[in-house]
Amino acid sequence: MGVKEAVVARFREILEQRNMRPNELAYRSGVTPSTVYSMLDGRRREVTINLIKKLCDGLDMSLGAFFSAKVFDELEQEIK
């Protein structure tokens, strides 16, 4: 699993835990629904830290809390 996939998995996990739909996350974060759906789409290659921060703000969650999840601890080394 790559970093992008881990970020998506984490957002999906949080949305499920909070019984929240992507549209609600977009509204709370001040971004368009298409931005959230695009981020959740596996075909999009990159996700910026600025977008992650906005979404975390909408979830009333710090970046530290977002990234302190097992899915990030299990990522493989990027430099080979």
N, CA, C and O atoms as a GROMACS GRO file, in nm:
protein
  320
    1MET      N    1   0.085  -0.118   0.000
    1MET     CA    2   0.000   0.000   0.000
    1MET      C    3   0.089   0.123   0.000
    1MET      O    4   0.186   0.131   0.075
    2GLY      N    5   0.055   0.219  -0.085
    2GLY     CA    6   0.129   0.344  -0.092
    2GLY      C    7   0.069   0.449   0.000
    2GLY      O    8  -0.034   0.427   0.064
    3VAL      N    9   0.135   0.562   0.006
    3VAL     CA   10   0.091   0.670   0.094
    3VAL      C   11  -0.048   0.718   0.056
    3VAL      O   12  -0.133   0.737   0.144
    4LYS      N   13  -0.074   0.739  -0.073
    4LYS     CA   14  -0.204   0.787  -0.117
    4LYS      C   15  -0.313   0.690  -0.076
    4LYS      O   16  -0.418   0.732  -0.026
    5GLU      N   17  -0.290   0.562  -0.095
    5GLU     CA   18  -0.389   0.461  -0.058
    5GLU      C   19  -0.413   0.461   0.093
    5GLU      O   20  -0.525   0.440   0.139
    6ALA      N   21  -0.306   0.484   0.170
    6ALA     CA   22  -0.319   0.488   0.316
    6ALA      C   23  -0.402   0.609   0.359
    6ALA      O   24  -0.485   0.598   0.450
    7VAL      N   25  -0.380   0.723   0.295
    7VAL     CA   26  -0.457   0.844   0.327
    7VAL      C   27  -0.605   0.819   0.298
    7VAL      O   28  -0.691   0.852   0.379
    8VAL      N   29  -0.634   0.762   0.182
    8VAL     CA   30  -0.772   0.734   0.145
    8VAL      C   31  -0.836   0.636   0.243
    8VAL      O   32  -0.949   0.655   0.287
    9ALA      N   33  -0.761   0.530   0.277
    9ALA     CA   34  -0.813   0.431   0.371
    9ALA      C   35  -0.844   0.495   0.506
    9ALA      O   36  -0.944   0.462   0.569
   10ARG      N   37  -0.759   0.586   0.549
   10ARG     CA   38  -0.780   0.653   0.678
   10ARG      C   39  -0.904   0.743   0.674
   10ARG      O   40  -0.984   0.743   0.768
   11PHE      N   41  -0.919   0.819   0.566
   11PHE     CA   42  -1.039   0.903   0.556
   11PHE      C   43  -1.165   0.817   0.549
   11PHE      O   44  -1.266   0.851   0.611
   12ARG      N   45  -1.161   0.709   0.475
   12ARG     CA   46  -1.278   0.620   0.467
   12ARG      C   47  -1.311   0.563   0.605
   12ARG      O   48  -1.428   0.554   0.642
   13GLU      N   49  -1.208   0.525   0.680
   13GLU     CA   50  -1.228   0.472   0.814
   13GLU      C   51  -1.296   0.576   0.904
   13GLU      O   52  -1.391   0.544   0.976
   14ILE      N   53  -1.247   0.700   0.899
   14ILE     CA   54  -1.303   0.805   0.983
   14ILE      C   55  -1.447   0.836   0.942
   14ILE      O   56  -1.534   0.852   1.027
   15LEU      N   57  -1.472   0.843   0.811
   15LEU     CA   58  -1.608   0.869   0.765
   15LEU      C   59  -1.704   0.760   0.812
   15LEU      O   60  -1.816   0.789   0.853
   16GLU      N   61  -1.659   0.637   0.806
   16GLU     CA   62  -1.743   0.526   0.851
   16GLU      C   63  -1.768   0.533   1.001
   16GLU      O   64  -1.881   0.516   1.047
   17GLN      N   65  -1.662   0.560   1.078
   17GLN     CA   66  -1.675   0.570   1.223
   17GLN      C   67  -1.774   0.679   1.264
   17GLN      O   68  -1.848   0.664   1.361
   18ARG      N   69  -1.773   0.788   1.190
   18ARG     CA   70  -1.858   0.902   1.224
   18ARG      C   71  -1.991   0.902   1.149
   18ARG      O   72  -2.072   0.994   1.162
   19ASN      N   73  -2.012   0.795   1.072
   19ASN     CA   74  -2.135   0.783   0.993
   19ASN      C   75  -2.157   0.911   0.909
   19ASN      O   76  -2.266   0.968   0.908
   20MET      N   77  -2.051   0.951   0.841
   20MET     CA   78  -2.050   1.075   0.765
   20MET      C   79  -2.031   1.043   0.617
   20MET      O   80  -1.956   0.952   0.581
   21ARG      N   81  -2.098   1.119   0.534
   21ARG     CA   82  -2.086   1.102   0.389
   21ARG      C   83  -1.980   1.201   0.336
   21ARG      O   84  -1.956   1.304   0.399
   22PRO      N   85  -1.919   1.169   0.222
   22PRO     CA   86  -1.819   1.260   0.164
   22PRO      C   87  -1.871   1.402   0.142
   22PRO      O   88  -1.796   1.498   0.159
   23ASN      N   89  -1.998   1.416   0.104
   23ASN     CA   90  -2.054   1.551   0.084
   23ASN      C   91  -2.051   1.632   0.213
   23ASN      O   92  -2.022   1.752   0.210
   24GLU      N   93  -2.080   1.569   0.324
   24GLU     CA   94  -2.078   1.639   0.452
   24GLU      C   95  -1.936   1.680   0.488
   24GLU      O   96  -1.913   1.791   0.537
   25LEU      N   97  -1.840   1.592   0.463
   25LEU     CA   98  -1.700   1.626   0.487
   25LEU      C   99  -1.660   1.746   0.403
   25LEU      O  100  -1.593   1.838   0.452
   26ALA      N  101  -1.700   1.748   0.277
   26ALA     CA  102  -1.668   1.861   0.189
   26ALA      C  103  -1.726   1.991   0.246
   26ALA      O  104  -1.657   2.092   0.254
   27TYR      N  105  -1.853   1.987   0.283
   27TYR     CA  106  -1.919   2.106   0.337
   27TYR      C  107  -1.847   2.157   0.462
   27TYR      O  108  -1.820   2.277   0.474
   28ARG      N  109  -1.816   2.068   0.554
   28ARG     CA  110  -1.750   2.106   0.679
   28ARG      C  111  -1.609   2.158   0.656
   28ARG      O  112  -1.558   2.238   0.735
   29SER      N  113  -1.545   2.112   0.548
   29SER     CA  114  -1.405   2.146   0.520
   29SER      C  115  -1.390   2.268   0.430
   29SER      O  116  -1.279   2.320   0.414
   30GLY      N  117  -1.499   2.312   0.371
   30GLY     CA  118  -1.491   2.426   0.282
   30GLY      C  119  -1.432   2.395   0.146
   30GLY      O  120  -1.375   2.482   0.081
   31VAL      N  121  -1.446   2.270   0.103
   31VAL     CA  122  -1.400   2.230  -0.030
   31VAL      C  123  -1.520   2.177  -0.108
   31VAL      O  124  -1.626   2.150  -0.049
   32THR      N  125  -1.505   2.162  -0.237
   32THR     CA  126  -1.616   2.112  -0.317
   32THR      C  127  -1.631   1.961  -0.299
   32THR      O  128  -1.532   1.892  -0.272
   33PRO      N  129  -1.752   1.910  -0.312
   33PRO     CA  130  -1.770   1.765  -0.306
   33PRO      C  131  -1.685   1.691  -0.410
   33PRO      O  132  -1.636   1.582  -0.383
   34SER      N  133  -1.668   1.752  -0.528
   34SER     CA  134  -1.586   1.685  -0.631
   34SER      C  135  -1.441   1.670  -0.585
   34SER      O  136  -1.374   1.575  -0.624
   35THR      N  137  -1.393   1.763  -0.504
   35THR     CA  138  -1.257   1.752  -0.450
   35THR      C  139  -1.246   1.630  -0.359
   35THR      O  140  -1.149   1.555  -0.367
   36VAL      N  141  -1.344   1.612  -0.273
   36VAL     CA  142  -1.341   1.497  -0.180
   36VAL      C  143  -1.355   1.366  -0.258
   36VAL      O  144  -1.280   1.272  -0.233
   37TYR      N  145  -1.450   1.360  -0.351
   37TYR     CA  146  -1.469   1.238  -0.429
   37TYR      C  147  -1.346   1.207  -0.513
   37TYR      O  148  -1.309   1.091  -0.529
   38SER      N  149  -1.282   1.310  -0.566
   38SER     CA  150  -1.160   1.290  -0.644
   38SER      C  151  -1.048   1.234  -0.556
   38SER      O  152  -0.974   1.145  -0.598
   39MET      N  153  -1.037   1.287  -0.433
   39MET     CA  154  -0.935   1.238  -0.340
   39MET      C  155  -0.960   1.092  -0.306
   39MET      O  156  -0.866   1.013  -0.294
   40LEU      N  157  -1.087   1.054  -0.289
   40LEU     CA  158  -1.121   0.917  -0.254
   40LEU      C  159  -1.108   0.820  -0.371
   40LEU      O  160  -1.107   0.698  -0.352
   41ASP      N  161  -1.098   0.873  -0.491
   41ASP     CA  162  -1.087   0.791  -0.612
   41ASP      C  163  -0.946   0.733  -0.622
   41ASP      O  164  -0.847   0.806  -0.614
   42GLY      N  165  -0.937   0.605  -0.639
   42GLY     CA  166  -0.808   0.538  -0.648
   42GLY      C  167  -0.726   0.576  -0.768
   42GLY      O  168  -0.605   0.553  -0.770
   43ARG      N  169  -0.788   0.635  -0.869
   43ARG     CA  170  -0.714   0.671  -0.990
   43ARG      C  171  -0.635   0.800  -0.975
   43ARG      O  172  -0.540   0.823  -1.050
   44ARG      N  173  -0.672   0.883  -0.879
   44ARG     CA  174  -0.597   1.008  -0.857
   44ARG      C  175  -0.465   0.973  -0.791
   44ARG      O  176  -0.461   0.897  -0.694
   45ARG      N  177  -0.359   1.026  -0.842
   45ARG     CA  178  -0.226   0.986  -0.797
   45ARG      C  179  -0.180   1.054  -0.669
   45ARG      O  180  -0.121   0.989  -0.582
   46GLU      N  181  -0.205   1.182  -0.656
   46GLU     CA  182  -0.149   1.257  -0.544
   46GLU      C  183  -0.258   1.324  -0.460
   46GLU      O  184  -0.365   1.357  -0.510
   47VAL      N  185  -0.227   1.343  -0.334
   47VAL     CA  186  -0.312   1.420  -0.244
   47VAL      C  187  -0.219   1.516  -0.170
   47VAL      O  188  -0.118   1.474  -0.114
   48THR      N  189  -0.252   1.643  -0.171
   48THR     CA  190  -0.164   1.741  -0.107
   48THR      C  191  -0.188   1.745   0.043
   48THR      O  192  -0.295   1.712   0.092
   49ILE      N  193  -0.085   1.786   0.114
   49ILE     CA  194  -0.098   1.800   0.259
   49ILE      C  195  -0.195   1.914   0.292
   49ILE      O  196  -0.261   1.910   0.395
   50ASN      N  197  -0.204   2.015   0.204
   50ASN     CA  198  -0.301   2.124   0.226
   50ASN      C  199  -0.444   2.071   0.224
   50ASN      O  200  -0.526   2.112   0.306
   51LEU      N  201  -0.474   1.981   0.131
   51LEU     CA  202  -0.608   1.921   0.127
   51LEU      C  203  -0.632   1.835   0.250
   51LEU      O  204  -0.740   1.840   0.310
   52ILE      N  205  -0.534   1.756   0.288
   52ILE     CA  206  -0.548   1.672   0.408
   52ILE      C  207  -0.576   1.760   0.530
   52ILE      O  208  -0.661   1.726   0.612
   53LYS      N  209  -0.505   1.873   0.541
   53LYS     CA  210  -0.524   1.964   0.654
   53LYS      C  211  -0.666   2.022   0.654
   53LYS      O  212  -0.729   2.029   0.759
   54LYS      N  213  -0.716   2.064   0.538
   54LYS     CA  214  -0.852   2.119   0.529
   54LYS      C  215  -0.955   2.014   0.571
   54LYS      O  216  -1.049   2.043   0.645
   55LEU      N  217  -0.936   1.891   0.524
   55LEU     CA  218  -1.030   1.785   0.558
   55LEU      C  219  -1.022   1.752   0.707
   55LEU      O  220  -1.124   1.728   0.772
   56CYS      N  221  -0.902   1.752   0.761
   56CYS     CA  222  -0.888   1.729   0.906
   56CYS      C  223  -0.953   1.841   0.986
   56CYS      O  224  -1.016   1.816   1.088
   57ASP      N  225  -0.940   1.966   0.938
   57ASP     CA  226  -1.007   2.077   1.005
   57ASP      C  227  -1.158   2.056   1.005
   57ASP      O  228  -1.225   2.080   1.105
   58GLY      N  229  -1.211   2.009   0.892
   58GLY     CA  230  -1.354   1.981   0.884
   58GLY      C  231  -1.398   1.870   0.976
   58GLY      O  232  -1.514   1.864   1.018
   59LEU      N  233  -1.306   1.781   1.008
   59LEU     CA  234  -1.335   1.671   1.100
   59LEU      C  235  -1.303   1.708   1.245
   59LEU      O  236  -1.322   1.627   1.336
   60ASP      N  237  -1.254   1.832   1.265
   60ASP     CA  238  -1.210   1.878   1.397
   60ASP      C  239  -1.105   1.782   1.454
   60ASP      O  240  -1.114   1.736   1.567
   61MET      N  241  -1.006   1.755   1.369
   61MET     CA  242  -0.901   1.658   1.402
   61MET      C  243  -0.766   1.717   1.365
   61MET      O  244  -0.752   1.781   1.260
   62SER      N  245  -0.668   1.697   1.448
   62SER     CA  246  -0.533   1.745   1.416
   62SER      C  247  -0.467   1.652   1.314
   62SER      O  248  -0.506   1.537   1.297
   63LEU      N  249  -0.366   1.705   1.246
   63LEU     CA  250  -0.289   1.620   1.155
   63LEU      C  251  -0.222   1.506   1.231
   63LEU      O  252  -0.212   1.394   1.181
   64GLY      N  253  -0.176   1.536   1.352
   64GLY     CA  254  -0.113   1.432   1.434
   64GLY      C  255  -0.208   1.317   1.462
   64GLY      O  256  -0.170   1.200   1.454
   65ALA      N  257  -0.332   1.351   1.496
   65ALA     CA  258  -0.432   1.246   1.523
   65ALA      C  259  -0.464   1.169   1.396
   65ALA      O  260  -0.482   1.047   1.400
   66PHE      N  261  -0.471   1.240   1.283
   66PHE     CA  262  -0.500   1.172   1.157
   66PHE      C  263  -0.390   1.071   1.122
   66PHE      O  264  -0.419   0.957   1.087
   67PHE      N  265  -0.265   1.115   1.134
   67PHE     CA  266  -0.154   1.029   1.093
   67PHE      C  267  -0.112   0.928   1.199
   67PHE      O  268  -0.028   0.841   1.172
   68SER      N  269  -0.166   0.937   1.319
   68SER     CA  270  -0.131   0.838   1.422
   68SER      C  271  -0.224   0.719   1.414
   68SER      O  272  -0.300   0.689   1.506
   69ALA      N  273  -0.216   0.652   1.300
   69ALA     CA  274  -0.298   0.534   1.275
   69ALA      C  275  -0.208   0.422   1.226
   69ALA      O  276  -0.104   0.445   1.164
   70LYS      N  277  -0.248   0.302   1.254
   70LYS     CA  278  -0.170   0.184   1.220
   70LYS      C  279  -0.139   0.176   1.071
   70LYS      O  280  -0.032   0.129   1.032
   71VAL      N  281  -0.232   0.221   0.987
   71VAL     CA  282  -0.213   0.212   0.843
   71VAL      C  283  -0.086   0.287   0.800
   71VAL      O  284  -0.021   0.246   0.704
   72PHE      N  285  -0.051   0.395   0.868
   72PHE     CA  286   0.070   0.470   0.833
   72PHE      C  287   0.196   0.405   0.890
   72PHE      O  288   0.304   0.418   0.831
   73ASP      N  289   0.184   0.337   1.002
   73ASP     CA  290   0.298   0.268   1.061
   73ASP      C  291   0.342   0.149   0.976
   73ASP      O  292   0.457   0.106   0.982
   74GLU      N  293   0.250   0.096   0.898
   74GLU     CA  294   0.278  -0.024   0.820
   74GLU      C  295   0.324   0.005   0.677
   74GLU      O  296   0.344  -0.089   0.600
   75LEU      N  297   0.342   0.131   0.641
   75LEU     CA  298   0.386   0.164   0.506
   75LEU      C  299   0.528   0.115   0.482
   75LEU      O  300   0.613   0.118   0.572
   76GLU      N  301   0.551   0.071   0.360
   76GLU     CA  302   0.685   0.026   0.323
   76GLU      C  303   0.775   0.145   0.300
   76GLU      O  304   0.728   0.256   0.272
   77GLN      N  305   0.903   0.123   0.310
   77GLN     CA  306   1.004   0.225   0.285
   77GLN      C  307   0.993   0.271   0.140
   77GLN      O  308   0.987   0.188   0.050
   78GLU      N  309   0.990   0.402   0.115
   78GLU     CA  310   0.980   0.455  -0.020
   78GLU      C  311   1.114   0.449  -0.093
   78GLU      O  312   1.118   0.430  -0.214
   79ILE      N  313   1.222   0.464  -0.021
   79ILE     CA  314   1.355   0.461  -0.082
   79ILE      C  315   1.405   0.317  -0.081
   79ILE      O  316   1.413   0.254   0.024
   80LYS      N  317   1.437   0.268  -0.197
   80LYS     CA  318   1.481   0.128  -0.208
   80LYS      C  319   1.625   0.119  -0.248
   80LYS      O  320   1.679   0.009  -0.261
   0.00000   0.00000   0.00000
